């Protein structure tokens, strides 16, 4: 399933990889057009992964890329 990211439209994509039937078995993978790739892996619920993603500066990273 697709994730809702706090980035400008068209600047990134995120999706979940979940083990169906196990609510605490998801990962969130994010790819930004700036070249930044983020993987939140482990055993988590989608809601928990969304909380972590909201705390990341994804909008800034989508505009400028990673710091040197």
Secondary structure, DSSP 4 states (H G I P E B T S, - for coil): -B---SS-TTSEEEEEEE-TT-TT-EEEEEEETTS-EEEEEEEE-HHHHHHHHHHS-HHHHHHH-S--
